[in-house]
Amino acid sequence: MVETTNDAAMTVVARETLNMPKVVGAPSKQKLKEEDEIFRGFFGAPIGIIVILWNMIVPLINMSGAAPKHVLWALVHLKIYSTANVHRRIVGWPSLVTYRKWTWYILGKIASLKADVIKLDNRFEGFDISSGATCLLSVDGIDCMTNEPWPFDTKWYSQKFNGPGVKYEVGVCIKTGHIVWTNGPFPAGKGDGTICIEGLLNYLAEDEGVEVDAGYKGHPKFKAPVVATSRKDRKEKSVVRGRHEAINGRLKIFNVLVAPFRHLTPRNKMMEKHGICFDAVSVVTQLKFAHGDSTVFSVDYDVAYD
């Protein structure tokens, strides 16, 4: 039976995983701060969030031998995203077969939490209907690099980095700054507006719009930068878009979304694996937001549209 754990136990596991020296006695605040920075550097999250994550996936684990260290292996994959040998060196040289088995198994479990952690209905949290605002979400695409596919196909081309990639859609609650929607992956050449029209817009209320950048076209629900009736509204819309870019940046502290993704053959398998990684990163990032570890600045927003 797989057991839950606590911060102290997971800290010990993390130290052993990284081959860090034991802390004798009560560590100073400075040492705790340095240790927290080390954990974030390797895992992308502090121990408290990792414990929450592990305890959430424990009920989903149905393979014997799973241990808390395996969630650390999965997070190293997301945060560092180098070669398997680099990852194995970091986590203590498990065999290649063992490392790959547990890393991808746990990544799948983390990704499967998406439905419980990232909920579109959470866009209503804190919403004041008397404000007159009709947009609850900001929406933007995020492109991630992949290695060049074969045979070459322009549908994978991303203008953002002038090369092949995949694209995701991210929706952020304007009131809270939390991630409440993700969709993808798609070939990077697919338009942001098309993705939104075919997906997210079908789940919104009839009179509900979304704040978007100038690249979104083709639907009246898209409230682009030029769709504003006052200088105040334009400023508020600009701040909302700026915060969304900052949140995309929080996702991309995980190198798996930055470095060219290596799993190429077959292409559908690459999409599946990248999708697992993106969903896992989104879950971890939203857990950080939800538990106050990684906050985003609040915005004043009461833009109303006719």
C-alpha positions as CSV (number, residue, x, y, z in Angstrom):
1,M,0.0,0.0,0.0
2,V,1.4,3.4,-0.9
3,E,1.5,5.8,2.0
4,T,1.1,9.6,2.2
5,T,3.9,11.6,3.7
6,N,4.6,15.0,5.4
7,D,7.0,17.9,4.9
8,A,9.6,16.5,7.2
9,A,9.6,13.1,5.6
10,M,9.7,14.5,2.0
11,T,12.5,16.8,2.9
12,V,14.6,13.8,4.0
13,V,13.7,12.0,0.8
14,A,14.7,15.1,-1.3
15,R,18.0,15.4,0.5
16,E,18.8,11.8,-0.1
17,T,17.7,12.1,-3.7
18,L,20.0,15.1,-4.3
19,N,22.7,13.5,-2.1
20,M,22.7,16.6,0.1
21,P,24.4,16.5,3.5
22,K,22.2,15.9,6.5
23,V,21.3,18.9,8.6
24,V,22.3,18.3,12.2
25,G,20.2,19.9,14.8
26,A,17.8,22.8,14.1
27,P,18.9,24.4,10.8
28,S,19.1,28.2,10.7
29,K,16.7,30.3,8.7
30,Q,19.4,31.0,6.2
31,K,20.1,27.3,5.7
32,L,16.4,26.6,5.3
33,K,16.2,29.4,2.7
34,E,19.1,28.0,0.8
35,E,17.7,24.5,1.0
36,D,14.3,25.8,-0.3
37,E,16.1,27.5,-3.2
38,I,17.9,24.2,-4.1
39,F,14.7,22.2,-4.0
40,R,13.0,24.8,-6.3
41,G,15.9,24.7,-8.6
42,F,15.7,21.0,-9.1
43,F,12.0,20.3,-8.6
44,G,10.3,23.6,-9.6
45,A,8.4,23.7,-6.3
46,P,9.1,23.8,-2.5
47,I,8.7,20.7,-0.4
48,G,5.2,21.8,0.9
49,I,3.8,21.8,-2.6
50,I,5.5,18.5,-3.5
51,V,4.0,16.9,-0.4
52,I,0.5,18.1,-1.4
53,L,1.1,16.8,-4.9
54,W,2.3,13.4,-3.7
55,N,-0.6,12.9,-1.3
56,M,-3.0,13.8,-4.1
57,I,-1.7,11.1,-6.5
58,V,-1.3,8.4,-3.8
59,P,-4.9,7.2,-4.3
60,L,-4.3,6.9,-8.0
61,I,-1.3,4.7,-7.8
62,N,-1.9,1.1,-8.7
63,M,1.6,-0.2,-9.3
64,S,3.6,-1.7,-6.5
65,G,6.9,-0.2,-5.6
66,A,5.9,3.5,-5.9
67,A,7.7,5.8,-3.5
68,P,7.9,9.5,-2.7
69,K,11.2,9.7,-4.4
70,H,9.5,8.9,-7.7
71,V,7.6,12.1,-7.7
72,L,10.9,13.9,-7.3
73,W,12.2,12.1,-10.4
74,A,9.2,13.2,-12.4
75,L,9.7,16.8,-11.2
76,V,13.4,16.8,-12.2
77,H,12.3,15.7,-15.7
78,L,10.0,18.7,-15.9
79,K,12.2,21.3,-14.3
80,I,15.6,20.3,-15.7
81,Y,14.6,18.5,-18.9
82,S,18.0,17.4,-20.1
83,T,19.2,13.9,-21.2
84,A,18.1,10.8,-19.2
85,N,21.7,10.4,-18.0
86,V,21.8,13.9,-16.5
87,H,18.5,13.2,-14.7
88,R,19.8,9.8,-13.4
89,R,22.9,11.5,-12.1
90,I,20.8,14.0,-10.2
91,V,18.6,11.4,-8.6
92,G,21.2,8.8,-7.7
93,W,21.8,6.7,-10.8
94,P,18.8,4.4,-11.0
95,S,18.9,2.1,-14.0
96,L,17.7,3.7,-17.2
97,V,14.7,1.3,-17.4
98,T,13.7,2.0,-13.8
99,Y,14.1,5.7,-14.2
100,R,12.0,5.9,-17.3
101,K,9.3,3.6,-16.0
102,W,8.7,5.6,-12.8
103,T,9.2,9.0,-14.3
104,W,6.5,8.6,-17.0
105,Y,4.2,6.7,-14.7
106,I,4.2,9.4,-12.1
107,L,4.0,12.2,-14.8
108,G,0.8,10.5,-16.0
109,K,-0.7,10.5,-12.6
110,I,0.2,14.2,-12.0
111,A,-1.3,15.1,-15.4
112,S,-4.5,13.2,-14.5
113,L,-5.1,15.7,-11.6
114,K,-5.9,18.4,-14.1
115,A,-9.6,17.9,-13.9
116,D,-9.5,18.4,-10.1
117,V,-7.0,21.3,-10.0
118,I,-7.8,23.4,-13.1
119,K,-11.5,24.0,-13.3
120,L,-13.2,26.4,-15.7
121,D,-16.0,27.0,-13.2
122,N,-13.4,28.6,-10.9
123,R,-13.5,31.7,-13.2
124,F,-16.5,32.8,-11.1
125,E,-14.5,32.9,-7.9
126,G,-14.8,36.4,-6.4
127,F,-16.8,37.7,-9.4
128,D,-19.0,40.7,-8.6
129,I,-21.8,40.8,-11.1
130,S,-22.6,44.4,-10.1
131,S,-19.3,45.5,-11.6
132,G,-20.8,45.2,-15.1
133,A,-17.8,43.3,-16.4
134,T,-18.6,40.6,-18.9
135,C,-15.1,39.0,-19.2
136,L,-14.0,36.6,-16.5
137,L,-11.0,35.2,-18.4
138,S,-7.9,36.3,-20.2
139,V,-6.8,33.8,-22.8
140,D,-3.5,33.4,-24.7
141,G,-1.5,30.8,-26.5
142,I,1.8,29.4,-25.4
143,D,4.2,27.8,-27.9
144,C,6.8,25.2,-27.0
145,M,9.7,24.1,-29.2
146,T,10.1,20.6,-30.6
147,N,12.8,19.1,-32.8
148,E,12.3,19.2,-36.5
149,P,9.7,16.7,-37.6
150,W,10.1,14.3,-40.5
151,P,8.7,14.6,-43.1
152,F,8.7,18.4,-42.9
153,D,5.3,20.0,-42.6
154,T,4.6,23.7,-42.2
155,K,1.7,23.1,-39.8
156,W,4.3,22.7,-37.0
157,Y,5.9,26.1,-37.7
158,S,5.8,28.6,-34.9
159,Q,6.3,32.3,-35.7
160,K,7.2,32.9,-32.0
161,F,10.6,31.2,-32.3
162,N,10.8,30.6,-36.1
163,G,10.8,26.9,-35.9
164,P,8.8,23.7,-35.2
165,G,6.6,23.5,-32.1
166,V,3.4,22.7,-30.4
167,K,0.8,25.1,-29.0
168,Y,-1.5,25.2,-26.0
169,E,-4.2,27.6,-24.9
170,V,-4.2,28.9,-21.3
171,G,-7.1,30.6,-19.6
172,V,-6.6,32.7,-16.5
173,C,-9.3,34.0,-14.1
174,I,-9.1,37.8,-14.2
175,K,-10.2,38.1,-10.5
176,T,-7.8,35.6,-8.9
177,G,-5.0,35.2,-11.4
178,H,-5.4,31.4,-11.2
179,I,-5.2,29.0,-14.2
180,V,-8.7,27.7,-14.9
181,W,-8.4,26.4,-18.4
182,T,-5.8,24.7,-20.6
183,N,-6.2,23.1,-24.0
184,G,-3.8,21.3,-26.3
185,P,-1.4,20.3,-27.7
186,F,-2.0,21.5,-31.2
187,P,0.5,22.0,-34.1
188,A,2.1,25.4,-33.6
189,G,0.8,26.7,-36.9
190,K,-2.8,26.5,-35.8
191,G,-4.2,29.9,-35.1
192,D,-4.9,31.0,-31.5
193,G,-8.4,32.3,-32.5
194,T,-9.3,29.0,-34.2
195,I,-8.3,27.0,-31.2
196,C,-10.4,29.2,-28.9
197,I,-13.4,29.2,-31.2
198,E,-13.4,25.5,-31.6
199,G,-12.9,24.9,-27.8
200,L,-13.2,27.3,-25.0
201,L,-15.9,29.6,-26.4
202,N,-18.3,26.7,-26.5
203,Y,-18.2,26.5,-22.7
204,L,-18.8,30.2,-22.0
205,A,-22.1,32.0,-21.2
206,E,-23.8,33.7,-24.1
207,D,-22.9,37.2,-23.1
208,E,-19.4,36.3,-21.8
209,G,-16.3,37.5,-23.6
210,V,-12.6,36.9,-23.1
211,E,-9.7,39.3,-22.9
212,V,-7.2,38.5,-25.7
213,D,-4.3,40.1,-27.6
214,A,-4.4,41.5,-31.1
215,G,-3.8,38.1,-32.7
216,Y,-7.2,36.8,-31.9
217,K,-9.8,37.4,-34.7
218,G,-13.0,36.0,-36.0
219,H,-15.4,36.1,-33.1
220,P,-17.3,38.9,-31.2
221,K,-16.4,37.3,-27.9
222,F,-12.8,38.2,-28.5
223,K,-12.2,41.5,-26.6
224,A,-8.9,42.7,-28.3
225,P,-6.9,45.7,-27.1
226,V,-8.7,48.1,-29.4
227,V,-12.1,47.1,-28.0
228,A,-12.3,49.7,-25.3
229,T,-14.4,52.7,-24.6
230,S,-12.1,54.7,-22.4
231,R,-8.4,55.2,-21.5
232,K,-9.1,53.6,-18.1
233,D,-10.5,50.5,-19.8
234,R,-7.5,50.2,-22.2
235,K,-5.2,50.4,-19.2
236,E,-7.0,47.8,-17.2
237,K,-7.1,45.5,-20.3
238,S,-3.3,46.0,-20.8
239,V,-2.5,45.1,-17.2
240,V,-4.6,41.9,-17.5
241,R,-2.7,40.9,-20.6
242,G,0.6,41.7,-19.0
243,R,-0.3,39.5,-16.0
244,H,-1.2,36.7,-18.3
245,E,2.2,36.9,-19.9
246,A,3.7,36.7,-16.4
247,I,1.7,33.5,-15.7
248,N,2.9,32.0,-19.0
249,G,6.4,32.8,-17.7
250,R,5.7,30.9,-14.5
251,L,4.8,27.8,-16.6
252,K,8.0,28.2,-18.5
253,I,10.3,28.0,-15.5
254,F,10.0,24.3,-16.3
255,N,12.6,23.6,-18.9
256,V,10.5,20.9,-20.6
257,L,8.4,23.7,-22.0
258,V,11.4,25.7,-23.2
259,A,14.0,23.2,-24.6
260,P,13.2,21.4,-27.9
261,F,11.2,18.3,-27.1
262,R,13.1,15.3,-28.2
263,H,10.4,12.6,-28.4
264,L,9.7,12.7,-32.1
265,T,8.7,9.2,-33.4
266,P,5.9,8.7,-34.1
267,R,4.6,12.2,-34.1
268,N,1.4,11.3,-32.3
269,K,3.4,9.8,-29.5
270,M,5.4,13.0,-29.2
271,M,2.1,15.0,-28.9
272,E,0.9,12.6,-26.2
273,K,4.1,12.8,-24.2
274,H,4.3,16.6,-24.5
275,G,0.7,16.9,-23.5
276,I,1.4,14.9,-20.3
277,C,4.3,17.1,-19.5
278,F,2.3,20.3,-20.1
279,D,-0.6,19.2,-18.0
280,A,1.7,18.1,-15.2
281,V,3.4,21.5,-15.3
282,S,0.1,23.3,-15.3
283,V,-1.1,21.2,-12.3
284,V,2.1,22.0,-10.3
285,T,1.9,25.7,-11.1
286,Q,-1.8,26.0,-10.2
287,L,-1.2,24.2,-6.9
288,K,1.5,26.8,-6.2
289,F,-1.0,29.6,-6.9
290,A,-3.8,27.9,-4.9
291,H,-1.6,27.4,-1.8
292,G,-0.1,30.8,-1.8
293,D,3.5,29.7,-2.7
294,S,3.7,31.5,-6.0
295,T,1.4,34.6,-6.1
296,V,0.6,36.8,-9.0
297,F,-0.3,40.5,-8.8
298,S,-3.9,41.4,-8.5
299,V,-5.6,43.6,-11.1
300,D,-8.4,46.2,-11.1
301,Y,-10.8,45.3,-13.7
302,D,-14.4,46.4,-14.4
303,V,-14.4,46.8,-18.1
304,A,-17.9,46.5,-19.5
305,Y,-18.9,46.0,-23.1
306,D,-22.2,46.8,-24.9
